[in-house]
């Protein structure tokens, strides 16, 4: 099994119901977060981690994502004719980020099912999974940190953060123990999906970053569908633990839950304040407001 993580899977086939009516005709993943669509942050993070092949799992009505990462000859010709070289370079750079492939998920049957759709394109090698709803603002991109950790353990790794109080009931929760090496890297003993706070084995929550070994596909295929006929990735990882070790990794950085309206707004404000061009003027404007 290669030690290099070359491929990243980005599930993007959901309906985006929490953003309706904005997502009735526009994929949630294409909503602009400051000056880039949500999904581009995930693609750029994968590329920064060394991934050269991005597999986006799409569904009906998601073709604008394909258009976004494709060349746009008409737009490029117009920008070039008008002498707008900076915008031309920016537009072209999006289509040159990585080799991007697309696979359709015909029905929304859970995250495990979405990952399974990428099996043939991933092949027999470890791969990354990035959920575009989770935006991680970090000096060293989150997946890059995890790839470095993978080189130490050569096993599946789940991105994790410590959440306070009853909020753990909103997440998959990890029962994990220190390995005695990197304090951010712990061995997983068990996973519990959205436990009651009183029954949670820890405050270590799973976030939308994974590095998985190819055996995960076999585990997903062997799952029995749960509620709504869905195949859950956490159930497959629990099954994986019966065959091989897996670890959780407490990344460094701040995560924004851009999967709901409030989290998306918070992410917009914080990332706009850090934007090299917009940040100073935006901060100055905010300081003049009396909300």
C-alpha positions as CSV (number, residue, x, y, z in Angstrom):
1,X,0.0,0.0,0.0
2,X,1.5,3.3,-1.1
3,X,2.3,5.9,1.6
4,X,1.3,8.8,-0.7
5,X,-2.2,10.1,-0.6
6,X,-2.8,11.0,-4.2
7,X,-6.6,11.0,-4.4
8,X,-9.3,12.9,-2.5
9,X,-13.0,12.2,-2.5
10,X,-15.4,15.2,-2.0
11,X,-19.0,14.1,-1.5
12,X,-21.2,16.8,-3.0
13,X,-24.5,15.2,-4.0
14,X,-26.8,16.4,-1.2
15,X,-29.8,18.6,-1.7
16,X,-28.7,21.5,0.6
17,X,-32.1,21.7,2.1
18,X,-30.9,23.9,5.0
19,X,-30.2,26.7,2.5
20,X,-33.5,26.6,0.6
21,X,-34.7,28.5,-1.4
22,X,-31.1,29.6,-2.4
23,X,-30.3,26.0,-3.3
24,X,-33.4,25.2,-5.3
25,X,-31.5,25.7,-8.5
26,X,-27.9,26.3,-7.3
27,X,-25.9,23.6,-5.6
28,X,-25.0,24.4,-2.0
29,X,-21.4,23.7,-2.8
30,X,-21.4,26.6,-5.3
31,X,-22.6,29.2,-2.8
32,X,-19.9,31.9,-2.6
33,X,-17.9,32.1,0.6
34,X,-16.4,35.5,0.2
35,X,-15.0,35.2,-3.3
36,X,-14.9,31.4,-4.0
37,X,-17.5,28.7,-4.1
38,X,-17.7,26.5,-1.0
39,X,-16.4,23.4,-2.8
40,X,-13.2,25.2,-4.1
41,X,-12.0,25.5,-0.5
42,X,-12.1,21.7,-0.2
43,X,-10.4,21.2,-3.6
44,X,-7.6,23.6,-2.7
45,X,-7.1,21.9,0.7
46,X,-6.7,18.6,-1.0
47,X,-4.2,20.0,-3.5
48,X,-2.2,21.6,-0.7
49,X,-2.0,18.2,0.9
50,X,-0.4,16.7,-2.2
51,X,-3.5,15.2,-3.8
52,X,-3.3,15.3,-7.6
53,X,-6.6,13.6,-8.4
54,X,-9.9,14.9,-7.0
55,X,-13.1,12.8,-7.2
56,X,-16.3,14.8,-6.7
57,X,-19.4,12.7,-6.0
58,X,-22.3,14.6,-7.6
59,X,-26.0,14.2,-8.2
60,X,-28.7,15.6,-10.4
61,X,-28.5,19.3,-11.0
62,X,-24.8,19.7,-10.0
63,X,-23.3,20.4,-13.4
64,X,-22.3,23.9,-12.5
65,X,-19.6,22.4,-10.3
66,X,-18.2,20.7,-13.4
67,X,-18.4,24.0,-15.3
68,X,-16.6,25.9,-12.5
69,X,-13.5,23.7,-12.6
70,X,-13.5,23.5,-16.4
71,X,-12.0,25.9,-18.9
72,X,-14.2,28.8,-20.1
73,X,-12.8,29.8,-23.5
74,X,-15.4,32.5,-24.1
75,X,-14.8,34.2,-20.8
76,X,-11.0,33.9,-21.1
77,X,-11.1,35.4,-24.6
78,X,-13.1,38.3,-23.4
79,X,-10.8,39.0,-20.4
80,X,-7.8,38.7,-22.7
81,X,-9.3,41.1,-25.2
82,X,-10.0,43.6,-22.5
83,X,-6.5,43.4,-21.1
84,X,-7.7,42.1,-17.7
85,X,-4.7,39.8,-17.2
86,X,-5.1,39.4,-13.4
87,X,-8.6,38.1,-13.8
88,X,-7.6,35.9,-16.7
89,X,-4.9,34.3,-14.7
90,X,-7.3,33.8,-11.8
91,X,-9.9,32.2,-14.0
92,X,-7.4,29.8,-15.6
93,X,-5.9,28.8,-12.3
94,X,-9.2,27.3,-11.2
95,X,-9.2,24.8,-14.1
96,X,-5.5,23.9,-13.4
97,X,-5.9,23.0,-9.7
98,X,-5.9,19.2,-10.2
99,X,-7.2,16.4,-12.3
100,X,-10.9,16.4,-11.4
101,X,-13.2,13.5,-12.1
102,X,-16.9,13.2,-11.3
103,X,-19.1,10.2,-10.4
104,X,-22.8,10.3,-9.8
105,X,-24.6,9.2,-6.7
106,X,-28.1,8.3,-8.1
107,X,-29.8,8.5,-4.7
108,X,-28.9,10.2,-1.4
109,X,-28.2,7.0,0.6
110,X,-25.8,8.3,3.2
111,X,-22.1,9.4,3.4
112,X,-20.9,5.8,3.3
113,X,-22.8,5.2,0.0
114,X,-21.4,8.5,-1.4
115,X,-17.8,7.3,-0.6
116,X,-18.6,3.9,-2.1
117,X,-19.5,5.6,-5.4
118,X,-15.8,6.5,-5.8
119,X,-14.5,3.0,-5.4
120,X,-13.5,2.3,-9.0
121,X,-11.8,5.7,-9.4
122,X,-9.9,5.4,-6.1
123,X,-8.7,1.8,-6.6
124,X,-6.5,0.0,-4.1
125,X,-4.8,2.8,-2.3
126,X,-5.5,5.0,0.7
127,X,-7.4,8.2,0.0
128,X,-8.7,11.4,1.6
129,X,-12.3,12.4,2.1
130,X,-13.1,16.1,2.6
131,X,-16.6,17.2,3.4
132,X,-17.0,20.7,1.9
133,X,-19.4,21.9,4.6
134,X,-16.5,21.9,7.1
135,X,-14.1,24.8,6.3
136,X,-11.0,24.6,8.4
137,X,-9.0,27.8,8.6
138,X,-5.4,26.8,9.5
139,X,-1.9,27.9,8.8
140,X,-1.0,24.4,7.6
141,X,-4.1,23.1,5.8
142,X,-6.0,20.4,7.8
143,X,-5.6,17.6,5.3
144,X,-1.9,18.4,5.0
145,X,-1.5,17.9,8.7
146,X,-3.4,14.6,8.5
147,X,-1.3,13.4,5.6
148,X,1.8,14.0,7.7
149,X,0.3,12.0,10.5
150,X,-0.6,9.2,8.1
151,X,3.0,8.8,7.2
152,X,3.7,7.9,10.8
153,X,0.9,5.3,11.3
154,X,0.0,4.0,7.8
155,X,-3.6,3.6,8.9
156,X,-7.0,5.3,8.6
157,X,-7.2,8.7,10.3
158,X,-10.3,10.7,11.3
159,X,-10.1,14.4,11.8
160,X,-11.2,15.4,15.3
161,X,-11.8,18.3,17.5
162,X,-12.8,18.6,21.2
163,X,-16.3,20.0,21.7
164,X,-17.6,21.3,24.9
165,X,-20.7,20.2,26.9
166,X,-23.8,18.8,25.3
167,X,-22.7,19.7,21.8
168,X,-21.1,16.3,21.5
169,X,-24.6,14.9,20.9
170,X,-24.5,16.5,17.4
171,X,-21.4,14.6,16.3
172,X,-19.9,11.2,15.8
173,X,-18.0,10.7,19.0
174,X,-14.7,8.8,19.5
175,X,-13.5,6.6,22.2
176,X,-9.7,7.0,21.8
177,X,-6.5,6.6,23.8
178,X,-3.1,8.2,23.5
179,X,-0.5,6.4,21.5
180,X,2.4,7.9,23.4
181,X,3.8,9.7,20.3
182,X,2.2,12.8,18.8
183,X,-0.3,14.0,21.5
184,X,-2.6,15.0,18.6
185,X,-2.8,11.4,17.4
186,X,-4.8,8.8,19.3
187,X,-5.8,5.3,18.7
188,X,-9.6,4.7,18.2
189,X,-11.3,2.0,20.2
190,X,-14.9,2.7,19.3
191,X,-17.2,5.2,17.6
192,X,-20.6,6.3,18.8
193,X,-22.9,8.3,16.5
194,X,-24.6,11.3,18.1
195,X,-24.5,10.0,21.7
196,X,-26.5,11.4,24.6
197,X,-24.1,13.7,26.5
198,X,-24.2,11.4,29.5
199,X,-23.2,8.4,27.4
200,X,-20.5,10.0,25.3
201,X,-17.1,8.2,25.8
202,X,-15.2,11.5,25.3
203,X,-15.6,15.0,24.0
204,X,-13.6,14.1,20.8
205,X,-15.9,14.8,17.9
206,X,-15.5,13.6,14.3
207,X,-15.3,16.4,11.7
208,X,-15.4,16.2,8.0
209,X,-11.8,15.1,7.3
210,X,-10.8,11.4,6.8
211,X,-7.9,9.4,5.4
212,X,-9.1,5.9,4.7
213,X,-7.5,2.7,3.6
214,X,-9.1,0.9,0.6
215,X,-10.6,-1.8,2.9
216,X,-13.2,0.7,3.8
217,X,-15.0,-0.1,0.6
218,X,-15.4,-3.7,1.6
219,X,-16.8,-2.6,4.9
220,X,-19.4,-0.3,3.3
221,X,-20.5,-3.0,0.9
222,X,-21.1,-5.4,3.8
223,X,-23.2,-2.9,5.8
224,X,-26.9,-3.3,6.2
225,X,-28.8,-0.2,5.4
226,X,-29.9,1.8,8.4
227,X,-32.5,4.5,8.9
228,X,-33.8,5.7,5.6
229,X,-31.9,3.0,3.8
230,X,-28.7,4.9,4.3
231,X,-25.2,3.5,4.6
232,X,-23.2,5.5,7.2
233,X,-19.5,5.9,7.0
234,X,-19.1,5.8,10.8
235,X,-20.7,2.3,10.8
236,X,-18.2,1.2,8.2
237,X,-15.3,2.6,10.2
238,X,-16.5,0.7,13.3
239,X,-16.4,-2.5,11.2
240,X,-13.0,-1.6,9.9
241,X,-11.7,-1.5,13.5
242,X,-12.2,-5.3,13.6
243,X,-9.5,-5.7,10.9
244,X,-7.0,-2.9,11.3
245,X,-6.1,0.0,13.5
246,X,-7.5,3.5,13.0
247,X,-6.6,6.8,14.6
248,X,-8.1,10.2,15.3
249,X,-6.1,13.4,14.8
250,X,-6.8,16.6,16.6
251,X,-5.9,19.1,13.9
252,X,-4.7,22.7,14.5
253,X,-6.9,25.4,13.2
254,X,-10.4,26.7,13.4
255,X,-13.4,24.9,11.9
256,X,-16.4,26.7,10.5
257,X,-19.6,24.7,10.0
258,X,-20.7,26.2,6.7
259,X,-23.4,23.6,6.4
260,X,-26.0,25.8,8.0
261,X,-27.0,29.4,7.5
262,X,-25.5,30.8,10.8
263,X,-22.3,28.9,10.4
264,X,-22.0,30.1,6.8
265,X,-22.5,33.7,7.9
266,X,-19.9,33.4,10.6
267,X,-17.4,31.8,8.2
268,X,-18.1,34.6,5.7
269,X,-17.3,37.3,8.2
270,X,-14.2,35.7,9.6
271,X,-12.7,34.8,6.2
272,X,-13.5,38.2,4.8
273,X,-11.7,39.9,7.7
274,X,-8.6,37.8,6.8
275,X,-8.8,38.4,3.1
276,X,-5.7,40.3,1.9
277,X,-7.7,42.7,-0.4
278,X,-11.0,43.0,1.3
279,X,-10.0,42.6,5.0
280,X,-8.9,46.1,5.9
281,X,-11.8,47.9,4.3
282,X,-14.3,45.4,5.6
283,X,-12.9,45.7,9.2
284,X,-13.0,49.5,8.9
285,X,-16.7,49.3,7.8
286,X,-17.6,47.0,10.6
287,X,-16.2,49.3,13.2
288,X,-18.5,52.1,12.0
289,X,-21.6,50.1,12.4
290,X,-23.8,50.0,15.5
291,X,-25.7,46.7,15.3
